[in-house]
Amino acid sequence: MQSETIEYAYDNLVMQGFMARKPSTKPQPLIMVLHDWSGCRELAHERAKYFAHQGYVGFAVDLYGKGKLGSDTDTSLNQKLMNEVLHDRRSIVSRLQAALDCALKLDNVNPQKIVMIGFCFGGLCALDFARSGANIAAVISVHGLFVKPDYPLTQKIQAKVLALHGYLDKSVTPDKLAAFQEEMHAAGAEWQVHTFGNAMQAFTNPRANDPTLGLKYDPNADAMTWHIVKSYIDTLA
């Protein structure tokens, strides 16, 4: 398997993504991995490698900028990094577009099968990209945040939308889930939501272990998530 860090530009920032793939002379689907609030760290890289093993090009996106990294334990730093982006939420789409433009320059990438999958904060970002009217195959939110942007949405959602959600997620209460589902329905999107009954926030992250904050790894929900995600991506036209 090939892997490398890749620098690209967004505005006045240098961003540092991570690419993993198996060698191929044929076009491969592109899976853009959007990190959680701690930044483009080892976990995002591991997920890019997972998709590479499945025969896709895995590209872990940097949403913060080169060297801007949080940790598994410093929640105040993670919150600060995330809030810097959320303060200008419109920038999320342009940050993702810069990463996508970079990834599309890689050899043998299939531009007709692009999927963005985001985790926690990254899930919010993936959904915002769909809300922008981006013409990609699908976006997937895994224990992501569903709150709508604070600016008018004028574009039709073209990407298919899959959301994997933990019922015990303190940051996404049942009323917020219901509002998201109504938003997707009203937008005419092709969407699905899968809810894991006993799962909290961060249920796919083996390093998450703080139930007081509502963060808890769930091996059963994690295993089912990857089964659903692979099946979903493989069936995309």
Contacts in CASP RR format, 6 or more apart in sequence:
PFRMAT RR
TARGET T0000
AUTHOR 0000-0000-0000
METHOD contacts of the structure
MODEL  1
MQSETIEYAYDNLVMQGFMARKPSTKPQPLIMVLHDWSGCRELAHERAKY
FAHQGYVGFAVDLYGKGKLGSDTDTSLNQKLMNEVLHDRRSIVSRLQAAL
DCALKLDNVNPQKIVMIGFCFGGLCALDFARSGANIAAVISVHGLFVKPD
YPLTQKIQAKVLALHGYLDKSVTPDKLAAFQEEMHAAGAEWQVHTFGNAM
QAFTNPRANDPTLGLKYDPNADAMTWHIVKSYIDTLA
1 20 0 8 1.000
1 21 0 8 1.000
1 22 0 8 1.000
1 49 0 8 1.000
1 52 0 8 1.000
1 53 0 8 1.000
2 19 0 8 1.000
2 20 0 8 1.000
2 21 0 8 1.000
2 22 0 8 1.000
2 23 0 8 1.000
2 52 0 8 1.000
3 18 0 8 1.000
3 19 0 8 1.000
3 20 0 8 1.000
3 21 0 8 1.000
3 45 0 8 1.000
3 48 0 8 1.000
3 49 0 8 1.000
3 52 0 8 1.000
4 18 0 8 1.000
4 19 0 8 1.000
5 16 0 8 1.000
5 17 0 8 1.000
5 18 0 8 1.000
5 19 0 8 1.000
6 16 0 8 1.000
6 17 0 8 1.000
6 18 0 8 1.000
6 19 0 8 1.000
6 59 0 8 1.000
6 102 0 8 1.000
7 14 0 8 1.000
7 15 0 8 1.000
7 16 0 8 1.000
7 17 0 8 1.000
7 66 0 8 1.000
8 14 0 8 1.000
8 15 0 8 1.000
8 17 0 8 1.000
8 98 0 8 1.000
8 99 0 8 1.000
8 101 0 8 1.000
8 102 0 8 1.000
9 15 0 8 1.000
9 98 0 8 1.000
10 65 0 8 1.000
10 94 0 8 1.000
10 95 0 8 1.000
10 98 0 8 1.000
10 99 0 8 1.000
11 91 0 8 1.000
11 94 0 8 1.000
13 65 0 8 1.000
13 66 0 8 1.000
14 65 0 8 1.000
14 66 0 8 1.000
15 61 0 8 1.000
15 62 0 8 1.000
15 65 0 8 1.000
15 66 0 8 1.000
15 95 0 8 1.000
15 98 0 8 1.000
15 99 0 8 1.000
16 40 0 8 1.000
16 62 0 8 1.000
16 65 0 8 1.000
16 66 0 8 1.000
16 67 0 8 1.000
17 40 0 8 1.000
17 59 0 8 1.000
17 60 0 8 1.000
17 61 0 8 1.000
17 62 0 8 1.000
17 99 0 8 1.000
18 40 0 8 1.000
18 44 0 8 1.000
18 45 0 8 1.000
18 48 0 8 1.000
18 59 0 8 1.000
18 60 0 8 1.000
19 48 0 8 1.000
19 57 0 8 1.000
19 58 0 8 1.000
19 59 0 8 1.000
19 60 0 8 1.000
19 103 0 8 1.000
19 106 0 8 1.000
20 45 0 8 1.000
20 48 0 8 1.000
20 49 0 8 1.000
20 51 0 8 1.000
20 52 0 8 1.000
20 57 0 8 1.000
20 58 0 8 1.000
21 28 0 8 1.000
21 52 0 8 1.000
21 55 0 8 1.000
21 56 0 8 1.000
21 57 0 8 1.000
21 58 0 8 1.000
21 106 0 8 1.000
22 52 0 8 1.000
22 53 0 8 1.000
22 55 0 8 1.000
24 55 0 8 1.000
24 108 0 8 1.000
25 108 0 8 1.000
26 108 0 8 1.000
27 108 0 8 1.000
27 109 0 8 1.000
27 110 0 8 1.000
28 55 0 8 1.000
28 56 0 8 1.000
28 57 0 8 1.000
28 108 0 8 1.000
28 109 0 8 1.000
28 110 0 8 1.000
29 55 0 8 1.000
29 56 0 8 1.000
29 57 0 8 1.000
29 110 0 8 1.000
29 113 0 8 1.000
29 114 0 8 1.000
29 115 0 8 1.000
29 137 0 8 1.000
29 233 0 8 1.000
30 56 0 8 1.000
30 57 0 8 1.000
30 58 0 8 1.000
30 59 0 8 1.000
30 103 0 8 1.000
30 104 0 8 1.000
30 106 0 8 1.000
30 109 0 8 1.000
30 110 0 8 1.000
30 111 0 8 1.000
30 113 0 8 1.000
30 114 0 8 1.000
30 115 0 8 1.000
31 48 0 8 1.000
31 51 0 8 1.000
31 56 0 8 1.000
31 57 0 8 1.000
31 58 0 8 1.000
31 59 0 8 1.000
31 115 0 8 1.000
31 116 0 8 1.000
31 117 0 8 1.000
31 233 0 8 1.000
32 58 0 8 1.000
32 59 0 8 1.000
32 61 0 8 1.000
32 96 0 8 1.000
32 99 0 8 1.000
32 100 0 8 1.000
32 103 0 8 1.000
32 114 0 8 1.000
32 115 0 8 1.000
32 116 0 8 1.000
32 117 0 8 1.000
33 44 0 8 1.000
33 47 0 8 1.000
33 48 0 8 1.000
33 51 0 8 1.000
33 58 0 8 1.000
33 59 0 8 1.000
33 60 0 8 1.000
33 61 0 8 1.000
33 117 0 8 1.000
33 118 0 8 1.000
33 119 0 8 1.000
34 44 0 8 1.000
34 61 0 8 1.000
34 63 0 8 1.000
34 96 0 8 1.000
34 116 0 8 1.000
34 117 0 8 1.000
34 118 0 8 1.000
34 119 0 8 1.000
34 121 0 8 1.000
34 122 0 8 1.000
34 123 0 8 1.000
34 125 0 8 1.000
34 126 0 8 1.000
35 41 0 8 1.000
35 43 0 8 1.000
35 44 0 8 1.000
35 60 0 8 1.000
35 61 0 8 1.000
35 62 0 8 1.000
35 63 0 8 1.000
35 118 0 8 1.000
35 119 0 8 1.000
35 121 0 8 1.000
35 122 0 8 1.000
36 43 0 8 1.000
36 44 0 8 1.000
36 78 0 8 1.000
36 119 0 8 1.000
36 120 0 8 1.000
36 121 0 8 1.000
36 122 0 8 1.000
36 202 0 8 1.000
36 205 0 8 1.000
37 70 0 8 1.000
37 78 0 8 1.000
37 79 0 8 1.000
37 81 0 8 1.000
37 82 0 8 1.000
37 120 0 8 1.000
37 121 0 8 1.000
38 69 0 8 1.000
38 70 0 8 1.000
38 71 0 8 1.000
38 72 0 8 1.000
38 78 0 8 1.000
38 81 0 8 1.000
39 62 0 8 1.000
39 63 0 8 1.000
39 64 0 8 1.000
39 68 0 8 1.000
39 69 0 8 1.000
39 70 0 8 1.000
39 78 0 8 1.000
39 81 0 8 1.000
40 60 0 8 1.000
40 61 0 8 1.000
40 62 0 8 1.000
40 63 0 8 1.000
40 64 0 8 1.000
40 69 0 8 1.000
41 69 0 8 1.000
41 70 0 8 1.000
43 205 0 8 1.000
43 207 0 8 1.000
44 60 0 8 1.000
44 61 0 8 1.000
44 119 0 8 1.000
45 60 0 8 1.000
47 60 0 8 1.000
47 117 0 8 1.000
47 119 0 8 1.000
48 58 0 8 1.000
48 59 0 8 1.000
48 60 0 8 1.000
49 58 0 8 1.000
50 226 0 8 1.000
51 57 0 8 1.000
51 58 0 8 1.000
52 58 0 8 1.000
54 230 0 8 1.000
54 233 0 8 1.000
56 233 0 8 1.000
57 103 0 8 1.000
57 106 0 8 1.000
57 108 0 8 1.000
57 109 0 8 1.000
59 99 0 8 1.000
59 103 0 8 1.000
59 106 0 8 1.000
61 95 0 8 1.000
61 96 0 8 1.000
61 99 0 8 1.000
62 99 0 8 1.000
63 85 0 8 1.000
63 92 0 8 1.000
63 95 0 8 1.000
63 96 0 8 1.000
63 121 0 8 1.000
63 122 0 8 1.000
63 125 0 8 1.000
64 81 0 8 1.000
64 84 0 8 1.000
64 85 0 8 1.000
68 81 0 8 1.000
69 81 0 8 1.000
70 77 0 8 1.000
70 78 0 8 1.000
70 81 0 8 1.000
71 77 0 8 1.000
71 78 0 8 1.000
72 207 0 8 1.000
75 213 0 8 1.000
82 121 0 8 1.000
85 91 0 8 1.000
85 92 0 8 1.000
85 95 0 8 1.000
89 128 0 8 1.000
89 149 0 8 1.000
89 150 0 8 1.000
89 151 0 8 1.000
90 149 0 8 1.000
90 151 0 8 1.000
92 124 0 8 1.000
92 125 0 8 1.000
92 128 0 8 1.000
92 129 0 8 1.000
93 128 0 8 1.000
93 129 0 8 1.000
93 132 0 8 1.000
93 134 0 8 1.000
95 125 0 8 1.000
96 116 0 8 1.000
96 125 0 8 1.000
96 128 0 8 1.000
96 129 0 8 1.000
97 134 0 8 1.000
100 114 0 8 1.000
100 136 0 8 1.000
103 109 0 8 1.000
104 111 0 8 1.000
112 137 0 8 1.000
113 137 0 8 1.000
113 236 0 8 1.000
114 136 0 8 1.000
114 137 0 8 1.000
115 136 0 8 1.000
115 137 0 8 1.000
115 138 0 8 1.000
115 139 0 8 1.000
115 140 0 8 1.000
115 233 0 8 1.000
115 236 0 8 1.000
116 126 0 8 1.000
116 129 0 8 1.000
116 136 0 8 1.000
116 138 0 8 1.000
116 139 0 8 1.000
116 140 0 8 1.000
116 159 0 8 1.000
117 123 0 8 1.000
117 126 0 8 1.000
117 139 0 8 1.000
117 140 0 8 1.000
117 141 0 8 1.000
117 142 0 8 1.000
117 229 0 8 1.000
118 125 0 8 1.000
118 126 0 8 1.000
118 139 0 8 1.000
118 140 0 8 1.000
118 141 0 8 1.000
118 142 0 8 1.000
118 144 0 8 1.000
119 142 0 8 1.000
119 143 0 8 1.000
119 144 0 8 1.000
119 202 0 8 1.000
119 204 0 8 1.000
119 205 0 8 1.000
120 142 0 8 1.000
120 143 0 8 1.000
120 144 0 8 1.000
120 145 0 8 1.000
120 201 0 8 1.000
120 202 0 8 1.000
121 144 0 8 1.000
121 145 0 8 1.000
122 141 0 8 1.000
122 144 0 8 1.000
123 140 0 8 1.000
123 141 0 8 1.000
123 142 0 8 1.000
123 143 0 8 1.000
123 144 0 8 1.000
123 145 0 8 1.000
124 141 0 8 1.000
124 144 0 8 1.000
124 145 0 8 1.000
124 146 0 8 1.000
124 147 0 8 1.000
126 139 0 8 1.000
126 140 0 8 1.000
126 141 0 8 1.000
127 139 0 8 1.000
127 141 0 8 1.000
127 144 0 8 1.000
127 146 0 8 1.000
127 161 0 8 1.000
127 163 0 8 1.000
128 149 0 8 1.000
129 136 0 8 1.000
129 139 0 8 1.000
129 159 0 8 1.000
130 139 0 8 1.000
130 157 0 8 1.000
130 158 0 8 1.000
130 159 0 8 1.000
130 161 0 8 1.000
130 189 0 8 1.000
131 148 0 8 1.000
131 149 0 8 1.000
131 153 0 8 1.000
131 155 0 8 1.000
131 157 0 8 1.000
131 187 0 8 1.000
132 155 0 8 1.000
133 155 0 8 1.000
133 156 0 8 1.000
133 157 0 8 1.000
133 158 0 8 1.000
133 159 0 8 1.000
134 158 0 8 1.000
134 159 0 8 1.000
135 158 0 8 1.000
135 159 0 8 1.000
136 158 0 8 1.000
136 159 0 8 1.000
137 159 0 8 1.000
137 160 0 8 1.000
137 236 0 8 1.000
137 237 0 8 1.000
138 159 0 8 1.000
138 160 0 8 1.000
138 161 0 8 1.000
138 162 0 8 1.000
138 232 0 8 1.000
138 233 0 8 1.000
138 236 0 8 1.000
139 159 0 8 1.000
139 160 0 8 1.000
139 161 0 8 1.000
139 162 0 8 1.000
140 161 0 8 1.000
140 162 0 8 1.000
140 163 0 8 1.000
140 164 0 8 1.000
140 229 0 8 1.000
140 232 0 8 1.000
141 161 0 8 1.000
141 162 0 8 1.000
141 163 0 8 1.000
141 164 0 8 1.000
141 165 0 8 1.000
142 164 0 8 1.000
142 204 0 8 1.000
142 225 0 8 1.000
142 229 0 8 1.000
143 164 0 8 1.000
143 165 0 8 1.000
143 166 0 8 1.000
143 169 0 8 1.000
143 199 0 8 1.000
143 201 0 8 1.000
143 202 0 8 1.000
143 203 0 8 1.000
143 204 0 8 1.000
144 163 0 8 1.000
144 165 0 8 1.000
144 172 0 8 1.000
145 171 0 8 1.000
145 172 0 8 1.000
146 163 0 8 1.000
146 172 0 8 1.000
146 176 0 8 1.000
146 177 0 8 1.000
146 179 0 8 1.000
146 180 0 8 1.000
147 176 0 8 1.000
148 183 0 8 1.000
153 187 0 8 1.000
156 187 0 8 1.000
156 188 0 8 1.000
157 184 0 8 1.000
157 187 0 8 1.000
157 188 0 8 1.000
157 189 0 8 1.000
160 189 0 8 1.000
160 190 0 8 1.000
160 191 0 8 1.000
160 236 0 8 1.000
161 184 0 8 1.000
161 189 0 8 1.000
161 190 0 8 1.000
161 191 0 8 1.000
161 192 0 8 1.000
162 191 0 8 1.000
162 192 0 8 1.000
162 193 0 8 1.000
162 194 0 8 1.000
162 228 0 8 1.000
162 229 0 8 1.000
162 232 0 8 1.000
163 180 0 8 1.000
163 191 0 8 1.000
163 192 0 8 1.000
163 193 0 8 1.000
163 194 0 8 1.000
164 193 0 8 1.000
164 194 0 8 1.000
164 196 0 8 1.000
164 225 0 8 1.000
164 228 0 8 1.000
164 229 0 8 1.000
165 172 0 8 1.000
165 177 0 8 1.000
165 193 0 8 1.000
165 194 0 8 1.000
165 195 0 8 1.000
165 196 0 8 1.000
166 172 0 8 1.000
166 195 0 8 1.000
166 196 0 8 1.000
166 197 0 8 1.000
166 199 0 8 1.000
166 200 0 8 1.000
166 201 0 8 1.000
166 203 0 8 1.000
166 221 0 8 1.000
167 174 0 8 1.000
167 195 0 8 1.000
167 196 0 8 1.000
167 197 0 8 1.000
167 198 0 8 1.000
167 199 0 8 1.000
168 197 0 8 1.000
168 198 0 8 1.000
168 199 0 8 1.000
168 200 0 8 1.000
168 214 0 8 1.000
169 199 0 8 1.000
169 200 0 8 1.000
169 201 0 8 1.000
169 214 0 8 1.000
170 200 0 8 1.000
170 201 0 8 1.000
170 213 0 8 1.000
170 214 0 8 1.000
171 201 0 8 1.000
172 201 0 8 1.000
177 193 0 8 1.000
177 195 0 8 1.000
180 193 0 8 1.000
181 191 0 8 1.000
181 193 0 8 1.000
184 191 0 8 1.000
185 191 0 8 1.000
194 228 0 8 1.000
196 203 0 8 1.000
196 218 0 8 1.000
196 220 0 8 1.000
196 221 0 8 1.000
196 224 0 8 1.000
198 218 0 8 1.000
198 221 0 8 1.000
199 216 0 8 1.000
199 218 0 8 1.000
199 221 0 8 1.000
200 211 0 8 1.000
200 214 0 8 1.000
200 215 0 8 1.000
200 216 0 8 1.000
200 218 0 8 1.000
201 208 0 8 1.000
201 213 0 8 1.000
201 214 0 8 1.000
201 215 0 8 1.000
201 216 0 8 1.000
202 208 0 8 1.000
202 214 0 8 1.000
202 215 0 8 1.000
202 216 0 8 1.000
202 217 0 8 1.000
203 216 0 8 1.000
203 217 0 8 1.000
203 218 0 8 1.000
203 221 0 8 1.000
203 222 0 8 1.000
203 225 0 8 1.000
204 217 0 8 1.000
204 221 0 8 1.000
204 222 0 8 1.000
204 225 0 8 1.000
204 226 0 8 1.000
205 215 0 8 1.000
205 217 0 8 1.000
206 217 0 8 1.000
206 222 0 8 1.000
207 217 0 8 1.000
208 215 0 8 1.000
208 216 0 8 1.000
208 217 0 8 1.000
209 215 0 8 1.000
209 216 0 8 1.000
209 217 0 8 1.000
210 216 0 8 1.000
END
